[in-house]
Amino acid sequence: MKLLIVDRDGVVSRDPDGRAARAEDWHCVPGSAAALSRLVHGGWRVAMMADRGPLARGTTDMSGLLAMHGRLLDEIGRAGGRVDAVLFVPAPDAPGRTPDAAGSIEETLSRMQASPESTVVVADDAADLEPAHATGCRTMLVLSGRGREAFRAGRLPPGTVVRVDLAAIAAELAP
């Protein structure tokens, strides 16, 4: 089974830092909902990786975060896509983030019966790709969100593929 784990902030959501505090402020990056639809119809299962930053910063509570996700999932659904699971990982600046996030990825692989070799993780930041690399998943950086900054910094995991956005990845993975 092919599994795509896509980062929420900056890849699916226009809010690259996850700082929006109200559900109505959350919108998909232009083209990302259609890209997820293409991937789903191309045989991929999709999980969305979401850090706990808004909770850690106190900008929202769990019901607010679920409402934000609901808004994104509705937009994806209207485009014909689907997200099969949402996995929560520690905020990017949390101590011990890589091993904790890698554990969340491994749990998702197990729940969805996917192997690391058949899984692609797409993010806009090296901090989101490092745990994926640690679990043996393929890593892809998009230049949306903070992706250009991450690319310029040059600290990407070995073998990371760089594409302009999620639509370019969808065209490649689900031609």
C-alpha positions in Angstrom: 0.0 0.0 0.0 1.3 3.5 -0.9 1.0 6.0 1.9 1.6 9.7 1.7 2.1 11.6 5.0 1.7 15.3 4.3 2.6 18.1 6.7 -0.3 20.3 7.6 1.4 23.7 8.1 2.8 25.2 4.8 1.9 22.2 2.7 -1.8 21.7 3.2 -2.6 24.8 5.2 -1.7 28.3 4.2 -0.6 29.0 7.7 3.1 27.8 7.7 3.5 28.4 11.4 0.2 27.0 12.6 -0.5 30.3 14.4 -4.1 30.9 13.2 -6.3 30.7 16.3 -9.7 30.4 14.6 -11.0 27.7 12.3 -12.3 30.3 9.8 -8.7 31.5 9.4 -7.5 28.2 8.1 -7.5 27.5 4.3 -5.7 25.1 2.1 -2.6 26.2 0.1 -3.9 26.8 -3.4 -3.8 23.6 -5.4 -3.1 21.3 -2.4 -6.7 20.0 -2.0 -6.8 19.1 -5.8 -3.3 17.5 -5.4 -4.5 15.3 -2.6 -7.5 14.3 -4.7 -5.2 13.3 -7.5 -3.1 11.2 -5.2 -6.1 9.5 -3.6 -7.5 8.7 -7.0 -4.0 7.5 -8.0 -4.1 4.8 -5.3 -2.4 6.6 -2.4 -3.7 6.7 1.2 -3.1 10.0 2.9 -2.3 10.9 6.5 -1.8 14.5 7.6 1.0 15.3 10.1 0.0 18.1 12.5 2.3 19.5 15.2 0.8 20.5 18.5 2.2 24.0 18.3 -1.2 25.8 18.5 -2.0 23.8 21.7 1.5 24.3 23.2 1.3 28.1 22.5 -2.2 28.2 24.1 -3.7 29.8 20.9 -6.4 27.1 20.9 -7.7 24.1 22.7 -8.3 20.6 21.3 -11.8 21.4 20.2 -10.6 24.5 18.4 -7.8 22.5 16.7 -10.2 19.8 15.7 -12.5 22.5 14.2 -9.5 23.9 12.2 -8.7 20.4 10.9 -12.4 19.9 10.1 -12.2 23.0 7.9 -9.2 21.7 6.0 -10.7 18.3 5.6 -13.9 19.7 4.3 -12.0 21.7 1.7 -10.0 18.6 0.7 -13.2 16.6 0.5 -14.9 19.2 -1.7 -12.0 18.7 -4.1 -12.5 15.0 -4.2 -9.7 14.1 -1.8 -9.6 12.4 1.5 -7.3 12.2 4.6 -7.4 8.8 6.2 -5.6 9.8 9.4 -4.3 12.8 11.3 -1.1 12.2 13.3 0.0 14.6 16.0 3.7 15.3 16.5 5.5 17.6 19.0 5.9 21.2 18.1 9.1 21.9 16.0 10.9 23.5 19.0 9.9 20.8 21.5 12.8 19.0 23.2 13.2 15.4 21.8 11.0 16.2 18.8 12.7 13.9 16.3 12.4 10.7 18.3 8.9 11.5 19.4 7.8 12.4 15.9 9.5 9.3 14.5 7.4 7.3 17.0 4.2 8.9 15.7 5.2 8.1 12.2 6.0 4.5 13.1 2.6 4.2 14.8 0.8 5.6 11.8 2.7 3.1 9.5 1.6 0.3 11.8 -2.1 1.4 12.0 -2.3 1.9 8.2 -0.3 -1.3 7.5 2.3 0.5 5.4 6.0 0.0 5.1 8.5 2.8 5.3 9.7 1.9 1.8 6.2 2.5 0.4 5.7 5.8 2.3 6.5 9.3 1.2 6.6 12.2 3.7 6.1 15.7 2.3 6.9 18.7 4.4 8.2 22.3 4.1 10.8 22.1 6.8 13.8 19.9 7.6 12.5 19.5 11.2 9.5 17.7 9.7 11.5 15.5 7.4 14.2 14.4 9.9 11.8 12.0 11.8 10.6 10.6 8.5 14.1 9.9 7.3 14.9 8.3 10.7 12.0 5.8 10.1 13.2 5.0 6.6 10.5 6.8 4.7 11.2 8.7 1.4 11.3 12.5 2.0 10.1 15.3 -0.2 10.4 19.0 0.4 7.9 21.5 -1.1 9.0 25.1 -1.6 5.6 26.4 -0.3 5.3 27.6 3.3 8.8 27.7 4.7 10.2 25.3 2.1 12.4 27.9 0.3 14.0 28.9 3.5 14.6 25.2 4.4 16.1 24.6 0.9 18.4 27.6 1.2 19.5 26.4 4.7 20.7 23.2 3.1 20.1 20.9 6.1 17.8 18.4 4.5 18.0 14.7 5.2 20.0 12.8 2.6 18.1 11.8 -0.5 15.3 14.4 0.0 13.6 15.3 -3.3 12.6 18.9 -3.7 9.5 20.0 -5.7 7.8 23.4 -6.1 4.6 22.3 -4.4 2.2 19.4 -3.6 0.7 19.6 -7.1 4.1 18.8 -8.6 4.5 15.9 -6.3 1.0 14.6 -7.1 1.8 14.8 -10.9 5.0 12.8 -10.2 3.5 10.2 -7.9 0.1 9.8 -9.5 0.6 10.6 -13.2 
